[in-house]
Amino acid sequence: MSIDQRLSPGAHSLVTPSGATLTYFVHGTGPLTIVNTAPGWGCASVLYQNSFTFLNDAFTFVHLELRGTRGSSFPEDLSLMSSWHMSEDIEALRVHLGIDVLDGLFGHSNGGAIALWYAIRYVTRLRRLVLLDSQLLGPDADAVGAPATDAILADRSERDAVAAYKTYNPAAIDTDEAFGRALDDTLPLYFAKPARDMQHFKDRTNEVLAPDDHECQRTYFGQLTDLVRVLLLRGPLGLDARSLGSICEDVIPVSEMLATRIAGGKLAIVDDSGHFPWIEQQERFASIVKSFFREQ
């Protein structure tokens, strides 16, 4: 199969060297090929497929379904469901596409942790890394993030959502359905202005979780966050790839920490937005990203 066929619009699949099946979706006609990786906890790429269309003229997006999500298979050994291992799915996709060096990699939320792992492990295979409200956990991040989060929660008017956030206990949630309800209860907190943008978000995703993903995430998530913490907080990563952290007004100190620990990292703050800046401030987001990819 030619590269053109593998990057033709629509749904595709590939088989990794380990025998796993991965699915991916191609959208856009732009000159730069960008892999967009969804979070590894079950949030399918349909959200990103439906909400990044305003950039389809600038980029050809390859939206990857990581292992265990929708049409992508689980490994027999579920301990291989960490973000460290999921970064290998991105590499398998790159090899399948026949691309020597990826033009760029987008990672949102937990997808940012997976994208970071890819940049760490396969640094010579990536030109640019874009982290969208990327996850960073660990004592140093908590030391600045926890007070910032507390201040945000104290100021939010959505008190039911705040209460749900504060009482959320992942150990007490044992089904995907319960996890989905918990996310829905706290969803307003992920937007600067829920009344303005939350329905727009909901209209663009019809799937939140895939069966069994929540249990895998709860069991194996800690493995990857500890490793990311060690590498990021020890000192500069020295990545050759150029990196952009495009974030919201929320928990800015954590994103500042992330940007300063990546050599050559650049931070862009998107005002009046929450966890989804490309939905909440589309024009501003498009300007930042396009400008970043024009830089030499």
C-alpha positions in Angstrom: 0.0 0.0 0.0 1.4 3.4 -0.9 1.8 6.4 1.5 -0.9 8.2 -0.4 -3.4 5.3 0.2 -2.4 5.1 3.9 -3.1 8.8 4.3 -6.3 8.9 2.2 -9.3 10.5 4.1 -11.3 8.1 6.3 -10.8 5.1 8.6 -7.7 2.8 8.4 -6.1 0.1 10.4 -2.7 -1.3 10.9 -1.1 -4.3 12.7 1.8 -3.6 15.0 4.9 -5.8 15.3 3.4 -7.4 18.4 0.3 -8.4 16.5 -2.0 -5.6 17.9 -4.6 -3.9 15.7 -4.7 -0.1 15.8 -7.2 2.1 14.0 -6.7 5.7 12.8 -8.7 8.3 11.0 -7.3 10.8 8.4 -8.9 14.3 8.1 -7.7 17.4 6.3 -5.7 18.2 3.2 -3.0 20.4 4.6 0.7 20.0 3.6 1.9 19.0 7.1 1.1 15.6 8.5 0.2 15.8 12.2 -0.5 12.8 14.4 -3.1 13.6 17.1 -3.2 11.2 20.0 -6.2 11.0 22.2 -5.9 10.4 26.0 -5.2 6.8 26.9 -8.1 6.3 29.3 -10.8 5.7 26.9 -11.7 9.1 25.4 -12.0 8.2 21.7 -10.6 10.4 19.0 -14.1 11.3 17.7 -13.9 14.5 19.8 -10.7 15.6 18.0 -11.9 14.5 14.6 -15.0 16.6 14.9 -13.4 19.7 16.6 -10.1 20.2 14.7 -11.8 20.6 11.3 -11.1 24.4 11.3 -7.4 23.5 10.8 -7.9 21.0 8.0 -6.6 23.4 5.4 -3.3 23.7 7.2 -2.7 20.1 8.3 -3.5 16.6 7.4 -4.5 15.1 10.8 -4.0 11.5 11.6 -6.2 10.8 14.6 -4.9 7.7 16.4 -7.0 5.4 18.5 -4.6 4.0 21.1 -4.6 0.4 22.3 -7.9 -0.5 23.9 -9.9 2.3 22.4 -12.7 1.6 19.9 -11.3 -0.5 17.0 -7.8 -0.8 18.6 -7.2 -4.0 20.5 -6.1 -4.5 24.1 -2.8 -6.3 24.8 -3.1 -9.6 26.4 -1.0 -8.3 29.3 -2.9 -5.3 30.6 0.1 -4.0 32.4 1.1 -2.8 28.9 -1.7 -0.2 29.0 0.5 2.6 30.5 1.2 5.8 28.6 4.9 4.7 28.2 3.7 1.7 26.3 1.0 3.7 24.4 3.8 5.9 22.9 4.8 2.8 21.0 1.5 2.9 19.2 2.5 6.3 17.8 5.8 4.8 16.6 4.0 1.9 15.0 1.8 4.4 13.1 4.8 6.4 11.9 6.4 3.2 10.5 3.1 2.1 8.9 2.7 5.5 7.2 6.3 5.3 5.8 7.2 8.7 7.2 10.8 9.1 8.3 10.1 12.1 10.6 6.7 13.3 11.7 6.0 17.0 11.0 4.2 17.2 14.4 2.5 15.5 17.2 -0.5 16.9 19.2 -1.3 15.6 22.7 -4.2 16.8 24.8 -4.5 16.1 28.6 -3.4 12.6 29.3 -2.6 12.4 25.6 0.0 15.0 26.3 1.8 12.6 28.7 1.8 9.9 25.9 3.1 12.5 23.4 5.8 13.5 25.8 6.9 9.9 26.1 7.0 9.6 22.4 9.2 12.7 22.2 11.5 11.3 24.9 11.8 7.8 23.4 11.8 8.7 19.6 13.3 12.2 19.6 14.8 11.8 16.1 11.4 10.9 14.6 9.6 14.2 15.5 10.0 17.8 14.4 7.4 19.5 16.5 5.5 18.7 19.7 2.3 20.5 20.7 1.0 19.8 24.2 -2.6 21.0 24.9 -3.3 21.3 28.6 -0.9 18.4 29.1 -0.9 16.3 32.2 2.0 16.5 34.7 1.7 14.7 38.0 4.1 14.4 40.9 5.2 16.2 44.1 6.8 19.2 42.4 3.8 19.7 40.1 1.4 19.2 43.0 3.2 21.8 45.1 2.3 24.5 42.6 -0.8 22.9 41.0 -2.8 22.1 44.1 -3.0 25.7 45.4 -3.8 27.0 41.9 -6.6 24.4 41.6 -8.0 25.2 45.0 -8.1 28.9 44.1 -9.9 28.1 40.8 -12.4 25.9 42.6 -13.1 28.5 45.3 -13.9 31.0 42.6 -16.2 28.9 40.4 -19.9 29.4 40.6 -20.8 25.8 39.6 -20.9 24.6 43.2 -22.4 21.2 42.4 -19.6 20.5 39.9 -17.0 21.7 42.5 -18.5 19.3 45.1 -18.4 16.4 42.6 -14.8 17.2 41.8 -13.7 17.3 45.5 -15.5 14.1 46.4 -14.3 12.2 43.3 -12.8 8.9 44.4 -11.5 6.7 41.5 -11.1 3.7 43.8 -14.8 3.7 44.5 -15.8 3.8 40.8 -15.8 0.3 39.3 -17.6 0.6 36.0 -17.1 2.6 32.8 -20.7 3.9 33.2 -20.0 5.3 36.7 -16.8 6.9 35.5 -18.7 8.5 32.6 -21.2 9.9 35.1 -18.5 11.3 37.3 -16.9 13.0 34.4 -20.2 14.5 33.3 -20.8 15.8 36.9 -17.5 17.8 36.8 -17.6 18.8 33.1 -18.6 22.4 33.7 -15.2 23.0 35.5 -13.3 22.2 32.3 -14.6 25.3 30.5 -14.0 29.0 31.3 -17.7 29.7 30.4 -19.7 26.5 30.4 -22.9 28.2 29.1 -21.0 29.4 26.1 -19.0 26.3 25.2 -20.0 23.1 26.9 -22.8 22.2 24.5 -20.5 22.9 21.6 -18.2 20.3 23.1 -21.0 17.8 23.7 -22.2 18.1 20.1 -18.8 17.0 18.9 -18.4 13.8 20.9 -20.8 10.9 21.0 -18.4 8.5 22.8 -16.6 9.1 26.1 -15.4 5.7 27.2 -14.7 2.4 25.6 -15.5 -0.8 27.5 -13.0 -1.7 30.2 -10.7 1.3 29.6 -11.5 2.8 33.0 -10.3 -0.2 34.9 -7.1 -0.4 32.9 -6.5 3.3 33.5 -7.1 3.1 37.2 -4.8 0.1 37.6 -1.9 1.1 35.4 -2.0 4.9 35.2 0.4 5.4 38.1 3.2 3.5 36.4 3.5 6.1 33.7 3.0 9.3 35.8 5.8 8.4 38.2 8.2 7.9 35.2 7.1 11.1 33.5 7.6 13.0 36.8 11.1 11.7 37.2 12.2 12.6 33.7 10.5 16.0 33.5 11.3 17.2 37.0 14.9 16.0 37.0 16.0 18.6 34.4 15.7 19.7 30.8 14.8 16.9 28.4 17.0 18.3 25.7 14.5 17.4 23.0 15.6 18.2 19.4 11.9 18.6 18.5 10.5 22.1 18.9 7.7 22.1 21.5 4.7 24.3 22.1 2.5 24.2 25.2 -0.8 25.8 24.3 -2.8 26.1 27.5 -5.7 27.7 29.2 -5.9 30.1 32.1 -6.3 27.2 34.5 -3.4 25.9 36.6 -0.9 27.9 34.6 2.0 27.3 37.1 2.0 23.6 36.2 2.2 24.3 32.5 5.0 26.9 33.1 6.9 24.2 34.9 6.4 21.8 32.0 7.6 24.4 29.5 10.7 25.3 31.5 11.8 21.6 31.8 11.8 21.1 28.0 14.8 22.6 26.3 13.6 25.2 23.8 10.0 24.8 25.0 7.6 27.7 24.2 4.4 28.5 26.2 1.3 30.1 24.8 -1.6 31.0 27.1 -5.0 31.1 25.6 -7.1 33.6 27.6 -10.8 33.0 28.4 -10.5 29.3 27.9 -10.5 26.1 30.0 -9.3 22.6 29.1 -10.3 22.8 25.4 -8.8 26.0 24.0 -9.3 25.0 20.4 -13.0 24.8 21.1 -13.4 27.8 23.4 -11.1 30.2 21.5 -10.8 28.8 18.0 -9.4 31.8 16.2 -6.7 32.5 18.8 -5.8 28.9 18.9 -5.5 28.6 15.1 -3.3 31.7 15.0 -0.9 30.3 17.7 -0.6 26.9 16.1 -0.1 28.1 12.5 2.5 30.6 13.7 4.4 27.9 15.6 4.6 25.7 12.5 5.7 28.6 10.3 8.8 29.1 12.6 12.0 27.7 11.4 
